[in-house]
Amino acid sequence: MNQMKTNSPTAKWSAVPHQINSVSINDDGSRCVYGSSYERGSGYFYTYLYDGDGNLLWRKPIVCNEQIYQGVFWVAISGDGQYVASGGETADTDPQTEISTPGFLQAFHAGTGEQLINITLSDRINQVSLSQNGQYLAVCYGKNIEVYQLKESLVNPGEFINSYESIYKYTSSNYSINSCVISYDGSTVIASGIAYSDESGKSTNTTNDQTEDTTSGVVLSYTVNNGVVSSLGAHELNTGSMRVAVTEDGKLWAASLHDGSCALFSFDSPDDKTWQCTPPQTNLMLAYALDITQTDQGDVYVACGANLSGVGPGGFLYLVKSAPIEFDDNHCQDGYPSNQKQGIIQWSKELQFGVNPGVTMDKNATFVTATDGKPVGQTIEESAGNFYLFNATTSDLIWQQKTTMMNWPMMLSRDGSSVVGGSDDGSFFYWKTPQT
């Protein structure tokens, strides 16, 4: 790994004595949000909104004056910084009755703190995603995908309120929906699902410490047009889909997969993969982390973070560029579409621990972030962790922030000026990126 360069954060504050499972930052880094949680217990949990200078603008409790289980799992802030969404869970599943874990969904106007939705759902919220202007909100929980629209409602004569109202819901019969995103322009919703063939919720370990993939998956796509959500496509996979990401115009999307590979899909052919890229590492395992961007020049990049089995580095980060397949005089193009693409790995890095979902890029792929760390066996103990910032063009490590516990979330602002990260040790970080 490259030698770490000295680059101190411009702002750093320790937030709460609970872990931080999700962070989000708006387009220009002027506002950021995170939620407090505790993966293995109960507490008093909140959604927090800060400005770029580290000033707390507000904090909102999930439930006032009541301890709840686990707390905030995912947060989002709209690109314009005007709306915030938060989701997670409030109670543990009863092992006797196997009742689904109650999930909660909240959303707020960032400027006023006005609550726009506060509901309980059947399962933990796995992800929330807002369009750039906050008019649409995509949510996934259990086997469900749900889309909400911000609407003005008449409650009394001459009195209107704004609230998020459900405009679409889909329940899968086969797959747990673990990730969903809505495009920046609000035109496309993408979701991913996973099913375990042994119904245990885990993959089977082989004797050589590699993972036998006993999963299947699906990538689902939808269009959103003037408040009407329509199914666009569905592609089933022979491995589970762990996370999805979509370009700003909703025309391309990617999925990170349970076998450590990643795949690209397109609006023109949503029922099939454009390409699937699998690094040559023989000990590659599930990929939790993913982002995609299409630059102003039209280049498409996918960043993916996966786990490695065995002794040595625990994580693997790689950057893929989508490029046309070139044919020479010795390779006939007959039978292949003229615009056929392939995924070409630009660079890869081994990281200290398994890579977590904090892999993001700015709009023009100037930087790539990554986080790592892992639980120690089936215990409450955790490894240490790292936040990483890489130069996306050269793959150089710009800086590395070490923490005493693992780190799950990290996110770059759209303009690449700022980056935020949250740690299981309760610390929240805000950095300004080096400008070139």
Secondary structure, DSSP 8 states (H G I E B T S, - for coil): ---------SEEEE--SSEEEEEEE-TTSSEEEEEEEEEEEEE--EEEEEETTS-EEEEEESSTT--EEEEEEEEEE-TTS-EEEEEEESS---TTT-----EEEEEEETTT--EEEEEEESS-EEEEEE-TTSSEEEEEETTEEEEEEEEEEEEETTEEEEEEEEEEEEE-SS-EEEEEEE-TTSSEEEEEEEEETTSSSS-EE-TTS-EE--EEEEEEEEEEETTEEEEEEEEEESS-EEEEEE-TTSSEEEEEETTS-EEEEETTBTTS-SEEE--S-TTB----EEEEEE-TT--EEEEEEEEB-SSS--EEEEEEEEEE----TTS--TTS-TT-EEEEEEEEEEESS-EES---B-TT--EEEEEE--B-SSSS-B--EEEEEEETTT--EEEEEEESS-EEEEEE-TTSSEEEEEETTSEEEEEE----
